[in-house]
């Protein structure tokens, strides 16, 4: 299973992901795609990990995700991907 989220490498070997835009902003702006089913499925999976964003900056770091009780397959897969990226980065450095 892929996470469908781009993982970036931050400072101090701390991978992070930037959360996508909400489907609808507070002022009523709606985000849509041509294939709404896939977009809705993706956003539902992202909603599963929103609670991991403890400082509410719309960025989830590996440290935040490690402290989050990952219960879904999506969250566990993302955590594994980020941990592997951090491990690979150390080996290359």
C-alpha positions in Angstrom: 0.0 0.0 0.0 1.4 3.4 -0.9 0.7 6.4 1.3 -0.2 8.8 -1.6 1.6 11.6 0.4 5.0 13.0 -0.5 7.5 12.6 2.3 10.1 15.4 2.6 13.3 15.4 4.6 13.6 18.1 7.3 16.4 19.2 9.5 18.0 16.8 12.0 17.0 13.8 10.0 13.3 14.4 10.7 11.1 13.4 7.7 7.8 15.3 7.4 4.6 15.5 5.3 2.6 18.6 4.4 -1.1 18.0 4.8 -3.2 18.7 1.8 -5.8 21.4 1.7 -9.1 20.9 3.4 -12.0 20.1 1.0 -13.7 23.4 2.1 -12.1 26.4 3.7 -13.7 28.5 6.5 -14.8 31.1 4.0 -16.5 28.5 1.7 -13.9 27.9 -1.0 -14.2 24.3 -2.1 -11.3 22.2 -3.5 -12.4 19.6 -6.1 -10.8 17.4 -8.7 -12.0 15.8 -11.8 -12.1 12.4 -10.0 -13.9 13.2 -6.8 -14.1 9.6 -5.6 -10.4 9.2 -5.5 -9.9 12.6 -3.9 -12.5 11.9 -1.2 -10.9 8.5 -0.4 -7.5 10.2 -0.2 -8.8 13.0 2.1 -10.6 10.4 4.3 -7.2 8.6 4.8 -5.5 11.9 5.6 -8.2 12.8 8.1 -7.1 9.6 10.0 -3.8 11.1 10.8 -4.8 14.8 11.4 -4.7 14.2 15.2 -1.0 13.6 14.9 -0.4 17.2 14.0 -0.1 18.3 17.7 1.1 21.9 17.0 -1.6 22.4 14.2 0.9 23.7 11.7 -0.5 21.4 8.9 2.8 19.5 8.9 3.3 16.1 10.4 6.8 15.2 11.3 8.2 11.8 12.1 8.4 12.7 15.7 4.7 13.7 15.8 3.7 10.5 14.0 5.8 8.4 16.4 3.9 9.9 19.3 0.5 9.3 17.7 -1.3 6.1 18.3 -1.3 4.8 14.7 -4.3 2.5 14.4 -5.0 2.4 10.7 -3.0 0.7 8.0 -2.5 4.1 6.2 -1.0 5.7 9.3 1.2 2.7 10.1 2.4 2.6 6.4 3.2 6.3 6.5 5.1 5.9 9.8 7.1 3.0 8.3 7.9 5.0 5.2 9.1 8.0 7.2 11.2 5.8 9.5 12.8 4.1 6.5 13.5 7.4 4.9 15.2 8.6 8.0 17.3 5.4 8.2 18.3 5.6 4.6 19.3 9.3 5.0 21.6 8.4 7.9 23.3 5.7 5.8 23.8 8.0 2.8 25.2 10.8 5.0 
